[in-house]
Structures are given as C-alpha cells and as structure tokens.
C-alpha cells in the first residue's frame, strides 16, 4: 500500500513552501519519523519527518520548486519500487523543457534518484548573452519576495537625524537602542501597530525584530518582551539569536511575530541608508555608522562620537511629524 505525502499546512497563514532539500532519494528505504524533506517558507526552513515507513517510490517535486499547501510531494510504498523508464522529471520540468527546446533524453538529472531538475533543463538550453546564471531560491528567494511586497504595498518615508553616542558603550549599543526604542514606542503607539484592512491594530506587546546578516542572507530574529528585560538580559538574548541565525538553528517561532524592527550594520552601515519596512509592521529604526566627528558644542568645536538614526515608516499609518518626534525621543534617550 502506498502513502501519498502532501505539503502540510505550516501555520501562520502560509500558503506555499519551497522544497529546499530532499533528505532521501527514490528507491531508498525510510523509517517513520525519519527526516524526509526540508521546506523553506517566507519565515524559515523547517525539517519535516516522514509520516510513514517504507520505500520512497516517487519524488514528485524537485528541489527549488515552490508549491502550494496540499501539493503531492512524494509517494512512499511498502516494498521495492521499480524505476520508471525514460527520463524522470515533473510535469512542470517537462513543460519547461518543451518551451526551451531541450531533449530530456539527453539531459543528465542531478535531482533525487537521477530526476531531472529545472536547473538541469536550463543548463542544457541554448543560452544567449554572457555570465553565470543561478536560480533565486531558499532564503534569497524569500528576501526577494518579502522586500518586493514591502516596496509594492508600503508608501514608505524615511526621516534621518544625527545622534551623539559619546556616552554609549558600543558593545551595549544594540541593547540600549532596543530599550530606547521601546520606551519611545509607548509614547508613539502608532509605530508599534499594523494596518489590517480598514483598521489600525495598536499592539500591546513589544517584540522587536533585529536584522542580522548571515551567509544565507538577511534574517530578522525576534527579541520577545523587550520592555521587561534589562540591558544585560537583552545582550544575552541578542547573542543567542545571533548564534542561532549564524548556524541556522533558529526555530520558526523565533523569526515571526515582531511588532517593530531595528537594523544596525555597524561599520558597514554607511552615513545613512533607507531600510525597508518589515511588512506587516509599519516602521523600522535604523542606526548607521558611528564615528568620531567634529561638532560644535557651546560655541566650540569638539570631537564627539556621532552617528545617524533613521526611521522609515508607512505613511498610511504614521504621520511625518509623529515619526520625527519618535526618532528625536529615541535620540534623546541614547544621548542622555
């Protein structure tokens, strides 16, 4: 008897997933609960165990393909399953090959069990122009889709002002920025909100997303309950999340549900950038490169540790004056 495994509902309103990596091959015997496949969503990558034991009879969706929830992914049989004759490829790959004029019989498959993938077909097609081509997939595909949606849907404006960081210990910069942001959000609740249809939802929790660069791309882990944590506790939590982001061990729940975001690229931050709002949030705080600069204090030129702070906001929800006032409130707390 064969078991047909379909892409399950992964929760959080997700309607599709990308086959990041098959952990088995056709013809291989697998035990129940043995790791079967890695699925990438717009939040994270999750490993799904096999719902049944048996022999992997047929893998129907290749790595890198994005399919909706409910799509049949793999068939697991109870005994040995003979290989299908002729080139092995999904209907979508066969259609692609037809459109590109590629003879599947002449293509060496690199997918599970020798299955021909989309990359195999594209690599065999006659190609005009120069340069290496690589399909957008995994974390990079999620970044492309998420930022394209944010750019398309959010009428964003960025406000920038300088901040005197002379009194801030730089190894505690991010915890202090999180604390200053949350203290200021209490006075400007429309920045800790979401736009849902014709309603603005003012959130009463302060779960702050922190942008972190990894080898795989940009991730935004969430620091929960920032308002209830000390700077030392925030430092420890940020270090834990950064290690999880670097090693790819963050749980899905650690990458979703933020109410507001902060981004700081340190020395690579530039004088100023205009971060995109992390949809469905309505604002993001940016802290840019900090360095010694000559400034005027009490009529004299002195050297202070200065940097720019920006607030990018959804103008449908946040008025410019309020965004500017919020930024100045954060700066006042950091400069104190």
TORKOL-4160 file (C-alpha; in steps of 0.2 Angstrom, whole numbers, padded with zeros to 4 digits, m for minus):
336
<pt num="1" X="0000" Y="0000" Z="0000"/>
<pt num="2" X="0007" Y="0017" Z="m0005"/>
<pt num="3" X="0007" Y="0033" Z="0006"/>
<pt num="4" X="0005" Y="0049" Z="m0003"/>
<pt num="5" X="0013" Y="0064" Z="0007"/>
<pt num="6" X="0007" Y="0081" Z="0003"/>
<pt num="7" X="0014" Y="0098" Z="0008"/>
<pt num="8" X="0006" Y="0101" Z="0025"/>
<pt num="9" X="m0001" Y="0117" Z="0032"/>
<pt num="10" X="0014" Y="0125" Z="0041"/>
<pt num="11" X="0003" Y="0138" Z="0050"/>
<pt num="12" X="0005" Y="0157" Z="0052"/>
<pt num="13" X="m0006" Y="0159" Z="0036"/>
<pt num="14" X="0007" Y="0152" Z="0025"/>
<pt num="15" X="0000" Y="0145" Z="0009"/>
<pt num="16" X="0016" Y="0139" Z="0000"/>
<pt num="17" X="0033" Y="0132" Z="0003"/>
<pt num="18" X="0049" Y="0129" Z="m0007"/>
<pt num="19" X="0057" Y="0112" Z="m0007"/>
<pt num="20" X="0074" Y="0117" Z="0000"/>
<pt num="21" X="0082" Y="0099" Z="0000"/>
<pt num="22" X="0076" Y="0081" Z="m0001"/>
<pt num="23" X="0084" Y="0071" Z="0013"/>
<pt num="24" X="0080" Y="0054" Z="0004"/>
<pt num="25" X="0081" Y="0048" Z="m0014"/>
<pt num="26" X="0069" Y="0037" Z="m0024"/>
<pt num="27" X="0072" Y="0019" Z="m0020"/>
<pt num="28" X="0078" Y="0022" Z="m0003"/>
<pt num="29" X="0070" Y="0014" Z="0012"/>
<pt num="30" X="0064" Y="0026" Z="0025"/>
<pt num="31" X="0058" Y="0024" Z="0043"/>
<pt num="32" X="0043" Y="0033" Z="0051"/>
<pt num="33" X="0048" Y="0050" Z="0058"/>
<pt num="34" X="0065" Y="0049" Z="0049"/>
<pt num="35" X="0069" Y="0066" Z="0042"/>
<pt num="36" X="0061" Y="0067" Z="0024"/>
<pt num="37" X="0062" Y="0084" Z="0017"/>
<pt num="38" X="0067" Y="0102" Z="0021"/>
<pt num="39" X="0054" Y="0115" Z="0017"/>
<pt num="40" X="0058" Y="0134" Z="0016"/>
<pt num="41" X="0044" Y="0147" Z="0019"/>
<pt num="42" X="0045" Y="0165" Z="0020"/>
<pt num="43" X="0049" Y="0164" Z="0038"/>
<pt num="44" X="0062" Y="0150" Z="0040"/>
<pt num="45" X="0067" Y="0132" Z="0034"/>
<pt num="46" X="0059" Y="0118" Z="0043"/>
<pt num="47" X="0063" Y="0099" Z="0043"/>
<pt num="48" X="0048" Y="0088" Z="0040"/>
<pt num="49" X="0049" Y="0069" Z="0046"/>
<pt num="50" X="0042" Y="0055" Z="0036"/>
<pt num="51" X="0024" Y="0051" Z="0041"/>
<pt num="52" X="0026" Y="0033" Z="0036"/>
<pt num="53" X="0039" Y="0020" Z="0034"/>
<pt num="54" X="0043" Y="0011" Z="0018"/>
<pt num="55" X="0052" Y="0014" Z="0001"/>
<pt num="56" X="0052" Y="0031" Z="m0007"/>
<pt num="57" X="0043" Y="0026" Z="m0023"/>
<pt num="58" X="0042" Y="0043" Z="m0032"/>
<pt num="59" X="0048" Y="0061" Z="m0028"/>
<pt num="60" X="0036" Y="0072" Z="m0037"/>
<pt num="61" X="0043" Y="0090" Z="m0034"/>
<pt num="62" X="0061" Y="0094" Z="m0036"/>
<pt num="63" X="0072" Y="0105" Z="m0025"/>
<pt num="64" X="0070" Y="0123" Z="m0028"/>
<pt num="65" X="0052" Y="0122" Z="m0034"/>
<pt num="66" X="0038" Y="0132" Z="m0025"/>
<pt num="67" X="0022" Y="0124" Z="m0022"/>
<pt num="68" X="0005" Y="0127" Z="m0013"/>
<pt num="69" X="0000" Y="0118" Z="0003"/>
<pt num="70" X="m0009" Y="0102" Z="m0002"/>
<pt num="71" X="0003" Y="0098" Z="m0016"/>
<pt num="72" X="0008" Y="0080" Z="m0018"/>
<pt num="73" X="0026" Y="0079" Z="m0014"/>
<pt num="74" X="0031" Y="0061" Z="m0013"/>
<pt num="75" X="0024" Y="0043" Z="m0013"/>
<pt num="76" X="0031" Y="0030" Z="0000"/>
<pt num="77" X="0027" Y="0012" Z="m0004"/>
<pt num="78" X="0028" Y="m0003" Z="0007"/>
<pt num="79" X="0040" Y="m0013" Z="m0004"/>
<pt num="80" X="0054" Y="m0011" Z="m0018"/>
<pt num="81" X="0048" Y="0000" Z="m0032"/>
<pt num="82" X="0055" Y="m0002" Z="m0049"/>
<pt num="83" X="0062" Y="0013" Z="m0058"/>
<pt num="84" X="0052" Y="0022" Z="m0071"/>
<pt num="85" X="0058" Y="0020" Z="m0089"/>
<pt num="86" X="0064" Y="0035" Z="m0098"/>
<pt num="87" X="0069" Y="0052" Z="m0091"/>
<pt num="88" X="0062" Y="0056" Z="m0074"/>
<pt num="89" X="0055" Y="0074" Z="m0072"/>
<pt num="90" X="0040" Y="0083" Z="m0065"/>
<pt num="91" X="0026" Y="0089" Z="m0077"/>
<pt num="92" X="0032" Y="0107" Z="m0074"/>
<pt num="93" X="0050" Y="0102" Z="m0079"/>
<pt num="94" X="0044" Y="0093" Z="m0094"/>
<pt num="95" X="0034" Y="0109" Z="m0099"/>
<pt num="96" X="0049" Y="0120" Z="m0097"/>
<pt num="97" X="0060" Y="0108" Z="m0107"/>
<pt num="98" X="0047" Y="0109" Z="m0121"/>
<pt num="99" X="0047" Y="0128" Z="m0121"/>
<pt num="100" X="0066" Y="0129" Z="m0121"/>
<pt num="101" X="0068" Y="0115" Z="m0135"/>
<pt num="102" X="0078" Y="0104" Z="m0124"/>
<pt num="103" X="0078" Y="0085" Z="m0127"/>
<pt num="104" X="0076" Y="0077" Z="m0109"/>
<pt num="105" X="0083" Y="0061" Z="m0115"/>
<pt num="106" X="0100" Y="0070" Z="m0117"/>
<pt num="107" X="0099" Y="0078" Z="m0100"/>
<pt num="108" X="0108" Y="0070" Z="m0085"/>
<pt num="109" X="0097" Y="0073" Z="m0070"/>
<pt num="110" X="0105" Y="0079" Z="m0054"/>
<pt num="111" X="0090" Y="0078" Z="m0043"/>
<pt num="112" X="0085" Y="0064" Z="m0031"/>
<pt num="113" X="0086" Y="0047" Z="m0039"/>
<pt num="114" X="0093" Y="0055" Z="m0055"/>
<pt num="115" X="0077" Y="0065" Z="m0058"/>
<pt num="116" X="0079" Y="0080" Z="m0070"/>
<pt num="117" X="0078" Y="0097" Z="m0062"/>
<pt num="118" X="0073" Y="0114" Z="m0068"/>
<pt num="119" X="0092" Y="0119" Z="m0066"/>
<pt num="120" X="0097" Y="0104" Z="m0077"/>
<pt num="121" X="0085" Y="0109" Z="m0091"/>
<pt num="122" X="0090" Y="0127" Z="m0091"/>
<pt num="123" X="0108" Y="0122" Z="m0090"/>
<pt num="124" X="0106" Y="0112" Z="m0106"/>
<pt num="125" X="0096" Y="0125" Z="m0116"/>
<pt num="126" X="0105" Y="0136" Z="m0129"/>
<pt num="127" X="0109" Y="0152" Z="m0120"/>
<pt num="128" X="0111" Y="0170" Z="m0126"/>
<pt num="129" X="0122" Y="0183" Z="m0118"/>
<pt num="130" X="0136" Y="0181" Z="m0105"/>
<pt num="131" X="0138" Y="0177" Z="m0087"/>
<pt num="132" X="0134" Y="0164" Z="m0075"/>
<pt num="133" X="0115" Y="0161" Z="m0070"/>
<pt num="134" X="0109" Y="0155" Z="m0054"/>
<pt num="135" X="0091" Y="0152" Z="m0049"/>
<pt num="136" X="0084" Y="0163" Z="m0034"/>
<pt num="137" X="0080" Y="0150" Z="m0021"/>
<pt num="138" X="0080" Y="0147" Z="m0002"/>
<pt num="139" X="0082" Y="0162" Z="0010"/>
<pt num="140" X="0087" Y="0173" Z="m0005"/>
<pt num="141" X="0070" Y="0169" Z="m0014"/>
<pt num="142" X="0061" Y="0174" Z="0002"/>
<pt num="143" X="0071" Y="0190" Z="0004"/>
<pt num="144" X="0066" Y="0194" Z="m0014"/>
<pt num="145" X="0048" Y="0191" Z="m0012"/>
<pt num="146" X="0046" Y="0199" Z="0005"/>
<pt num="147" X="0055" Y="0215" Z="0000"/>
<pt num="148" X="0046" Y="0216" Z="m0016"/>
<pt num="149" X="0030" Y="0215" Z="m0007"/>
<pt num="150" X="0035" Y="0228" Z="0006"/>
<pt num="151" X="0041" Y="0240" Z="m0008"/>
<pt num="152" X="0025" Y="0237" Z="m0018"/>
<pt num="153" X="0012" Y="0239" Z="m0004"/>
<pt num="154" X="0020" Y="0251" Z="0009"/>
<pt num="155" X="0021" Y="0270" Z="0004"/>
<pt num="156" X="0037" Y="0272" Z="0015"/>
<pt num="157" X="0046" Y="0288" Z="0020"/>
<pt num="158" X="0062" Y="0290" Z="0029"/>
<pt num="159" X="0067" Y="0303" Z="0042"/>
<pt num="160" X="0085" Y="0305" Z="0047"/>
<pt num="161" X="0093" Y="0314" Z="0062"/>
<pt num="162" X="0111" Y="0313" Z="0070"/>
<pt num="163" X="0114" Y="0307" Z="0087"/>
<pt num="164" X="0128" Y="0309" Z="0100"/>
<pt num="165" X="0133" Y="0292" Z="0105"/>
<pt num="166" X="0148" Y="0298" Z="0116"/>
<pt num="167" X="0141" Y="0291" Z="0132"/>
<pt num="168" X="0135" Y="0274" Z="0125"/>
<pt num="169" X="0146" Y="0259" Z="0127"/>
<pt num="170" X="0147" Y="0252" Z="0109"/>
<pt num="171" X="0147" Y="0234" Z="0115"/>
<pt num="172" X="0130" Y="0238" Z="0123"/>
<pt num="173" X="0124" Y="0248" Z="0108"/>
<pt num="174" X="0110" Y="0237" Z="0102"/>
<pt num="175" X="0103" Y="0233" Z="0119"/>
<pt num="176" X="0102" Y="0251" Z="0123"/>
<pt num="177" X="0094" Y="0255" Z="0106"/>
<pt num="178" X="0081" Y="0242" Z="0109"/>
<pt num="179" X="0077" Y="0249" Z="0126"/>
<pt num="180" X="0076" Y="0267" Z="0120"/>
<pt num="181" X="0065" Y="0262" Z="0105"/>
<pt num="182" X="0053" Y="0253" Z="0116"/>
<pt num="183" X="0052" Y="0267" Z="0129"/>
<pt num="184" X="0048" Y="0279" Z="0115"/>
<pt num="185" X="0035" Y="0267" Z="0107"/>
<pt num="186" X="0025" Y="0269" Z="0122"/>
<pt num="187" X="0023" Y="0287" Z="0118"/>
<pt num="188" X="0020" Y="0284" Z="0099"/>
<pt num="189" X="0009" Y="0268" Z="0099"/>
<pt num="190" X="0005" Y="0270" Z="0080"/>
<pt num="191" X="0023" Y="0265" Z="0076"/>
<pt num="192" X="0020" Y="0248" Z="0086"/>
<pt num="193" X="0005" Y="0244" Z="0075"/>
<pt num="194" X="m0002" Y="0235" Z="0060"/>
<pt num="195" X="m0014" Y="0240" Z="0046"/>
<pt num="196" X="m0027" Y="0226" Z="0044"/>
<pt num="197" X="m0039" Y="0231" Z="0030"/>
<pt num="198" X="m0048" Y="0247" Z="0036"/>
<pt num="199" X="m0042" Y="0245" Z="0054"/>
<pt num="200" X="m0026" Y="0250" Z="0063"/>
<pt num="201" X="m0021" Y="0237" Z="0076"/>
<pt num="202" X="m0011" Y="0245" Z="0091"/>
<pt num="203" X="m0001" Y="0231" Z="0098"/>
<pt num="204" X="0001" Y="0230" Z="0117"/>
<pt num="205" X="0017" Y="0219" Z="0116"/>
<pt num="206" X="0035" Y="0224" Z="0112"/>
<pt num="207" X="0043" Y="0210" Z="0102"/>
<pt num="208" X="0057" Y="0218" Z="0092"/>
<pt num="209" X="0064" Y="0211" Z="0076"/>
<pt num="210" X="0083" Y="0213" Z="0074"/>
<pt num="211" X="0090" Y="0212" Z="0057"/>
<pt num="212" X="0105" Y="0200" Z="0056"/>
<pt num="213" X="0116" Y="0196" Z="0041"/>
<pt num="214" X="0121" Y="0178" Z="0038"/>
<pt num="215" X="0130" Y="0168" Z="0025"/>
<pt num="216" X="0112" Y="0163" Z="0018"/>
<pt num="217" X="0105" Y="0181" Z="0018"/>
<pt num="218" X="0096" Y="0193" Z="0030"/>
<pt num="219" X="0086" Y="0186" Z="0044"/>
<pt num="220" X="0076" Y="0195" Z="0057"/>
<pt num="221" X="0075" Y="0186" Z="0073"/>
<pt num="222" X="0063" Y="0192" Z="0086"/>
<pt num="223" X="0068" Y="0198" Z="0104"/>
<pt num="224" X="0052" Y="0195" Z="0114"/>
<pt num="225" X="0046" Y="0206" Z="0128"/>
<pt num="226" X="0059" Y="0219" Z="0126"/>
<pt num="227" X="0050" Y="0231" Z="0139"/>
<pt num="228" X="0053" Y="0218" Z="0153"/>
<pt num="229" X="0071" Y="0215" Z="0150"/>
<pt num="230" X="0087" Y="0223" Z="0157"/>
<pt num="231" X="0101" Y="0228" Z="0145"/>
<pt num="232" X="0111" Y="0214" Z="0151"/>
<pt num="233" X="0097" Y="0202" Z="0148"/>
<pt num="234" X="0094" Y="0209" Z="0130"/>
<pt num="235" X="0113" Y="0207" Z="0127"/>
<pt num="236" X="0112" Y="0189" Z="0131"/>
<pt num="237" X="0097" Y="0186" Z="0121"/>
<pt num="238" X="0104" Y="0195" Z="0106"/>
<pt num="239" X="0120" Y="0184" Z="0107"/>
<pt num="240" X="0109" Y="0169" Z="0107"/>
<pt num="241" X="0099" Y="0174" Z="0092"/>
<pt num="242" X="0114" Y="0179" Z="0083"/>
<pt num="243" X="0122" Y="0162" Z="0085"/>
<pt num="244" X="0106" Y="0153" Z="0080"/>
<pt num="245" X="0105" Y="0164" Z="0065"/>
<pt num="246" X="0123" Y="0160" Z="0060"/>
<pt num="247" X="0121" Y="0141" Z="0062"/>
<pt num="248" X="0104" Y="0140" Z="0055"/>
<pt num="249" X="0096" Y="0133" Z="0071"/>
<pt num="250" X="0083" Y="0146" Z="0075"/>
<pt num="251" X="0065" Y="0139" Z="0077"/>
<pt num="252" X="0052" Y="0146" Z="0066"/>
<pt num="253" X="0043" Y="0155" Z="0080"/>
<pt num="254" X="0059" Y="0165" Z="0083"/>
<pt num="255" X="0058" Y="0173" Z="0066"/>
<pt num="256" X="0040" Y="0178" Z="0066"/>
<pt num="257" X="0028" Y="0190" Z="0075"/>
<pt num="258" X="0038" Y="0205" Z="0078"/>
<pt num="259" X="0029" Y="0222" Z="0081"/>
<pt num="260" X="0043" Y="0234" Z="0076"/>
<pt num="261" X="0061" Y="0231" Z="0069"/>
<pt num="262" X="0078" Y="0238" Z="0072"/>
<pt num="263" X="0093" Y="0237" Z="0060"/>
<pt num="264" X="0111" Y="0241" Z="0063"/>
<pt num="265" X="0125" Y="0236" Z="0051"/>
<pt num="266" X="0139" Y="0243" Z="0062"/>
<pt num="267" X="0154" Y="0249" Z="0052"/>
<pt num="268" X="0146" Y="0244" Z="0036"/>
<pt num="269" X="0130" Y="0255" Z="0040"/>
<pt num="270" X="0136" Y="0270" Z="0030"/>
<pt num="271" X="0131" Y="0288" Z="0034"/>
<pt num="272" X="0113" Y="0284" Z="0031"/>
<pt num="273" X="0103" Y="0271" Z="0022"/>
<pt num="274" X="0084" Y="0269" Z="0020"/>
<pt num="275" X="0079" Y="0252" Z="0027"/>
<pt num="276" X="0063" Y="0244" Z="0020"/>
<pt num="277" X="0048" Y="0242" Z="0032"/>
<pt num="278" X="0047" Y="0224" Z="0038"/>
<pt num="279" X="0029" Y="0221" Z="0032"/>
<pt num="280" X="0016" Y="0219" Z="0041"/>
<pt num="281" X="0025" Y="0231" Z="0053"/>
<pt num="282" X="0023" Y="0250" Z="0050"/>
<pt num="283" X="0040" Y="0256" Z="0055"/>
<pt num="284" X="0059" Y="0252" Z="0056"/>
<pt num="285" X="0073" Y="0261" Z="0066"/>
<pt num="286" X="0090" Y="0261" Z="0058"/>
<pt num="287" X="0106" Y="0265" Z="0067"/>
<pt num="288" X="0120" Y="0269" Z="0055"/>
<pt num="289" X="0139" Y="0271" Z="0056"/>
<pt num="290" X="0146" Y="0279" Z="0072"/>
<pt num="291" X="0162" Y="0288" Z="0072"/>
<pt num="292" X="0171" Y="0302" Z="0079"/>
<pt num="293" X="0167" Y="0319" Z="0071"/>
<pt num="294" X="0170" Y="0337" Z="0074"/>
<pt num="295" X="0154" Y="0346" Z="0081"/>
<pt num="296" X="0150" Y="0362" Z="0089"/>
<pt num="297" X="0146" Y="0362" Z="0107"/>
<pt num="298" X="0144" Y="0379" Z="0117"/>
<pt num="299" X="0152" Y="0388" Z="0103"/>
<pt num="300" X="0167" Y="0377" Z="0102"/>
<pt num="301" X="0172" Y="0364" Z="0090"/>
<pt num="302" X="0174" Y="0347" Z="0099"/>
<pt num="303" X="0176" Y="0329" Z="0094"/>
<pt num="304" X="0161" Y="0318" Z="0098"/>
<pt num="305" X="0156" Y="0300" Z="0094"/>
<pt num="306" X="0142" Y="0304" Z="0081"/>
<pt num="307" X="0130" Y="0293" Z="0071"/>
<pt num="308" X="0114" Y="0295" Z="0061"/>
<pt num="309" X="0097" Y="0287" Z="0066"/>
<pt num="310" X="0083" Y="0284" Z="0054"/>
<pt num="311" X="0065" Y="0280" Z="0055"/>
<pt num="312" X="0057" Y="0273" Z="0039"/>
<pt num="313" X="0038" Y="0272" Z="0041"/>
<pt num="314" X="0022" Y="0268" Z="0032"/>
<pt num="315" X="0014" Y="0285" Z="0029"/>
<pt num="316" X="m0003" Y="0277" Z="0028"/>
<pt num="317" X="m0002" Y="0274" Z="0047"/>
<pt num="318" X="0011" Y="0286" Z="0054"/>
<pt num="319" X="0011" Y="0305" Z="0051"/>
<pt num="320" X="0028" Y="0313" Z="0047"/>
<pt num="321" X="0028" Y="0324" Z="0062"/>
<pt num="322" X="0025" Y="0309" Z="0074"/>
<pt num="323" X="0039" Y="0299" Z="0066"/>
<pt num="324" X="0051" Y="0313" Z="0068"/>
<pt num="325" X="0046" Y="0316" Z="0086"/>
<pt num="326" X="0048" Y="0297" Z="0089"/>
<pt num="327" X="0066" Y="0297" Z="0082"/>
<pt num="328" X="0070" Y="0313" Z="0092"/>
<pt num="329" X="0063" Y="0304" Z="0108"/>
<pt num="330" X="0075" Y="0289" Z="0104"/>
<pt num="331" X="0090" Y="0300" Z="0101"/>
<pt num="332" X="0086" Y="0310" Z="0117"/>
<pt num="333" X="0087" Y="0293" Z="0127"/>
<pt num="334" X="0103" Y="0287" Z="0119"/>
<pt num="335" X="0111" Y="0304" Z="0121"/>
<pt num="336" X="0107" Y="0306" Z="0139"/>
